[in-house]
Amino acid sequence: MEENCFLCHPGKVTQCFRGAMYTAGRECDDCHGNLLAMGGEFSYQDGHTREPWAEEPKCGSCHSGIGQEPVATIAYNPADPAAEPLPPKTHRFAENPNTLYRNSLDNHAQLGCESCHGSPHAIWPNRNPDANDNVTAMQLQGHKGTITECNTCHEPGSFPKGTLNGPHGMHPVNDPDWNDEDGHGHFAEKDNSQCNNCHGDDHLGTRLSKTPVDRVLKDKQGKILATLKAGDQVACNLCHSLQKSFSD
């Protein structure tokens, strides 16, 4: 990319390849299409051509919010010369309708997507541990990457009855009230399929339930329920049997 797109747009000094997308092996054309698609040489399905700066790749084209599904690596149908973004399978990680990522707000206190994820071409974390891009997350939550720690903004114990109203429909993270069976049990009893998108149909965890740092999960009494290393997938049977998980 440094020898084509970056020769002019936006320039080598800008260093757009800084974030998690590049670390995962993604390049410009995986999201934007090739230069002919970028230039509007081909029409979208409804007959109009791409409007520069106003029509951009969609997060939901690849990020469905279902952790047990394979991750899409191209945001459009490879057979489509216009590289029209694929519609999201779910809206869990999609932008607001007809709104760019940088202008989209989550239902969680109307926070901008960039508040927790960073700017479009520098999605946190930057693979360089000393990069300026990581400073904000380090200062706010103590580790790099997406802002996932509820106590970044909320006092400990803010959700004694639990909640699924966090960003993207999340529950409280590493919260003793939630970890306790009484904290999340009634949510599972009501509809344990709510757990499946992140923890899998088998409740053994998916990439969406990976912990970004080492964690010690405790209940309200301070009893240690589980100890995890960074990258471990949080599964239901860390604390109780799968039979209990599904019988609820």
C-alpha positions as CSV (number, residue, x, y, z in Angstrom):
1,M,0.0,0.0,0.0
2,E,2.9,2.4,0.6
3,E,3.7,2.1,-3.1
4,N,0.2,3.0,-4.4
5,C,-2.6,4.4,-2.2
6,F,-0.2,6.1,0.2
7,L,1.8,7.9,-2.5
8,C,-1.0,10.4,-2.6
9,H,-3.7,9.6,-0.1
10,P,-3.2,10.5,2.7
11,G,0.6,10.4,2.4
12,K,3.3,8.2,4.0
13,V,3.8,10.5,7.0
14,T,0.2,9.9,8.2
15,Q,1.0,6.2,8.8
16,C,-2.6,4.9,8.5
17,F,-1.4,1.3,9.0
18,R,-1.2,1.6,12.8
19,G,-4.0,-0.3,14.3
20,A,-5.6,-3.7,15.0
21,M,-6.7,-4.1,11.4
22,Y,-3.2,-4.0,10.0
23,T,-1.9,-6.3,12.8
24,A,-4.6,-8.8,11.7
25,G,-3.2,-8.7,8.1
26,R,-5.8,-6.4,6.5
27,E,-4.9,-3.9,3.8
28,C,-6.7,-0.9,2.3
29,D,-8.4,-2.8,-0.6
30,D,-9.8,-5.4,1.8
31,C,-12.2,-2.7,3.0
32,H,-12.2,-0.1,0.3
33,G,-11.8,-2.1,-2.9
34,N,-9.4,-1.3,-5.6
35,L,-8.7,2.1,-7.2
36,L,-11.4,1.7,-9.9
37,A,-13.9,0.9,-7.2
38,M,-12.7,3.9,-5.1
39,G,-13.0,6.1,-8.2
40,G,-16.6,5.2,-8.8
41,E,-15.9,3.4,-12.1
42,F,-18.6,0.9,-11.3
43,S,-22.1,1.3,-9.9
44,Y,-23.7,-0.1,-6.8
45,Q,-26.7,-2.4,-7.1
46,D,-29.2,0.6,-7.0
47,G,-27.4,2.2,-9.9
48,H,-25.5,5.0,-8.1
49,T,-21.8,5.3,-7.9
50,R,-19.8,5.7,-4.7
51,E,-19.7,9.2,-3.2
52,P,-16.1,9.9,-2.0
53,W,-15.8,10.6,1.7
54,A,-19.5,10.0,2.3
55,E,-19.7,6.3,1.5
56,E,-17.1,4.2,3.3
57,P,-16.6,0.5,4.4
58,K,-18.9,-0.7,7.1
59,C,-17.8,-2.3,10.4
60,G,-20.8,-4.7,10.3
61,S,-19.7,-6.1,6.9
62,C,-17.1,-8.2,8.7
63,H,-17.9,-7.9,12.4
64,S,-21.2,-9.6,12.8
65,G,-21.1,-9.8,16.6
66,I,-21.4,-13.6,16.5
67,G,-18.1,-15.0,17.9
68,Q,-18.6,-18.6,16.8
69,E,-18.8,-17.6,13.1
70,P,-15.7,-17.3,10.9
71,V,-14.4,-13.7,10.6
72,A,-15.0,-12.1,7.2
73,T,-11.7,-10.7,5.9
74,I,-13.1,-8.6,3.0
75,A,-16.0,-6.1,3.5
76,Y,-17.6,-6.8,0.1
77,N,-18.3,-9.6,-2.4
78,P,-14.9,-10.2,-4.2
79,A,-16.9,-10.6,-7.5
80,D,-18.4,-7.1,-7.1
81,P,-16.2,-4.6,-9.0
82,A,-17.8,-1.7,-7.2
83,A,-16.9,-3.2,-3.8
84,E,-20.2,-2.3,-2.3
85,P,-20.1,-3.0,1.5
86,L,-22.0,-6.1,2.5
87,P,-25.0,-5.5,4.7
88,P,-24.4,-6.5,8.4
89,K,-25.7,-9.9,9.5
90,T,-26.5,-8.3,12.9
91,H,-26.3,-4.7,14.0
92,R,-24.3,-5.5,17.2
93,F,-21.2,-4.0,15.7
94,A,-22.7,-1.9,12.9
95,E,-22.6,1.9,12.6
96,N,-25.7,4.0,12.9
97,P,-27.8,3.8,9.7
98,N,-26.4,6.0,6.9
99,T,-23.7,7.3,9.2
100,L,-19.9,6.9,9.1
101,Y,-18.1,5.1,11.8
102,R,-16.4,8.3,12.9
103,N,-19.8,10.0,13.4
104,S,-21.7,7.0,14.9
105,L,-22.9,6.8,18.5
106,D,-23.6,3.7,20.6
107,N,-26.9,3.4,22.5
108,H,-24.7,3.3,25.6
109,A,-24.9,6.9,26.8
110,Q,-24.5,8.0,23.1
111,L,-20.8,7.5,23.2
112,G,-19.0,7.8,19.9
113,C,-17.6,4.5,18.5
114,E,-14.2,6.2,18.5
115,S,-14.4,6.8,22.3
116,C,-13.7,3.1,22.9
117,H,-12.1,1.9,19.7
118,G,-10.0,4.7,18.4
119,S,-9.9,6.4,14.9
120,P,-10.8,4.5,11.7
121,H,-7.2,3.8,10.5
122,A,-5.7,3.3,14.0
123,I,-8.2,1.0,15.8
124,W,-6.8,0.2,19.2
125,P,-4.4,-1.4,20.0
126,N,-1.4,-0.4,18.1
127,R,1.0,-3.3,17.9
128,N,3.9,-1.1,19.1
129,P,3.5,-1.0,22.9
130,D,5.1,2.4,23.1
131,A,2.9,4.0,20.4
132,N,1.0,7.2,21.2
133,D,-2.2,5.5,20.0
134,N,-2.1,3.3,23.1
135,V,-1.7,6.1,25.6
136,T,-5.4,6.9,25.9
137,A,-6.5,3.4,26.7
138,M,-3.6,2.9,29.1
139,Q,-4.5,6.0,31.0
140,L,-8.2,5.2,31.1
141,Q,-8.2,1.5,31.9
142,G,-4.6,0.5,32.6
143,H,-4.1,-1.6,29.5
144,K,-4.1,-1.0,25.7
145,G,-6.9,-2.0,23.4
146,T,-10.6,-1.4,23.2
147,I,-12.0,0.3,26.3
148,T,-13.7,-2.8,28.0
149,E,-13.4,-2.0,31.7
150,C,-16.6,-0.7,33.1
151,N,-14.9,1.1,36.0
152,T,-13.3,3.4,33.4
153,C,-16.5,5.4,33.8
154,H,-18.6,3.6,36.4
155,E,-18.0,3.2,40.1
156,P,-17.5,-0.4,41.3
157,G,-20.8,-2.0,42.2
158,S,-22.8,0.2,39.9
159,F,-24.9,-2.7,38.6
160,P,-25.9,-4.8,41.6
161,K,-28.8,-6.4,39.6
162,G,-26.7,-6.8,36.4
163,T,-27.4,-5.2,33.0
164,L,-27.1,-6.0,29.3
165,N,-27.1,-2.3,28.4
166,G,-23.4,-1.9,28.0
167,P,-21.8,-1.1,24.7
168,H,-22.9,-3.5,22.0
169,G,-25.3,-5.1,24.5
170,M,-22.5,-6.1,26.9
171,H,-22.8,-7.1,30.5
172,P,-20.5,-5.7,33.3
173,V,-16.9,-7.0,32.9
174,N,-15.1,-8.6,35.8
175,D,-17.7,-7.3,38.2
176,P,-18.2,-9.3,41.4
177,D,-22.0,-8.6,41.4
178,W,-22.2,-10.0,37.9
179,N,-19.8,-12.9,38.5
180,D,-22.0,-14.1,41.4
181,E,-24.7,-16.6,40.3
182,D,-27.4,-14.2,41.5
183,G,-25.9,-11.5,39.3
184,H,-26.1,-13.1,35.9
185,G,-28.2,-16.2,36.6
186,H,-31.6,-14.6,36.2
187,F,-30.5,-13.3,32.7
188,A,-29.5,-16.8,31.7
189,E,-32.7,-18.3,33.1
190,K,-34.8,-15.8,31.1
191,D,-33.0,-16.6,27.8
192,N,-29.6,-18.2,27.9
193,S,-29.3,-17.7,24.1
194,Q,-28.3,-14.2,25.0
195,C,-25.0,-15.6,26.1
196,N,-24.3,-17.5,22.9
197,N,-23.1,-14.7,20.6
198,C,-20.0,-14.2,22.8
199,H,-19.7,-17.4,24.7
200,G,-20.7,-19.7,21.9
201,D,-23.6,-22.2,21.5
202,D,-21.6,-24.6,23.6
203,H,-20.9,-21.9,26.2
204,L,-17.1,-22.8,26.0
205,G,-16.2,-19.3,24.8
206,T,-15.3,-17.6,21.5
207,R,-13.0,-14.9,20.4
208,L,-15.5,-12.3,21.6
209,S,-15.2,-13.6,25.2
210,K,-11.4,-13.4,25.3
211,T,-10.0,-11.5,28.2
212,P,-7.5,-8.8,27.1
213,V,-5.4,-9.0,30.4
214,D,-4.9,-11.5,33.2
215,R,-7.9,-11.6,35.4
216,V,-9.0,-13.1,38.7
217,L,-12.8,-13.5,38.8
218,K,-14.3,-13.2,42.3
219,D,-17.9,-13.3,43.6
220,K,-19.4,-10.8,46.0
221,Q,-17.9,-12.6,49.0
222,G,-14.4,-12.3,47.5
223,K,-14.2,-16.0,46.7
224,I,-12.0,-16.7,43.7
225,L,-14.0,-18.3,41.0
226,A,-11.5,-18.5,38.2
227,T,-8.0,-17.3,37.2
228,L,-7.4,-16.4,33.5
229,K,-4.5,-15.3,31.4
230,A,-4.7,-12.7,28.7
231,G,-6.2,-14.3,25.7
232,D,-8.2,-16.9,27.5
233,Q,-11.8,-17.3,26.4
234,V,-14.3,-16.9,29.2
235,A,-16.4,-20.1,29.3
236,C,-19.4,-20.8,31.5
237,N,-17.8,-24.0,33.0
238,L,-15.0,-21.9,34.6
239,C,-17.2,-21.4,37.6
240,H,-20.0,-24.0,37.3
241,S,-20.9,-27.1,35.2
242,L,-22.2,-26.8,31.6
243,Q,-25.2,-28.8,32.7
244,K,-26.1,-26.0,35.1
245,S,-25.5,-23.4,32.4
246,F,-27.9,-25.1,29.9
247,S,-30.4,-26.2,32.5
248,D,-30.9,-22.6,33.6
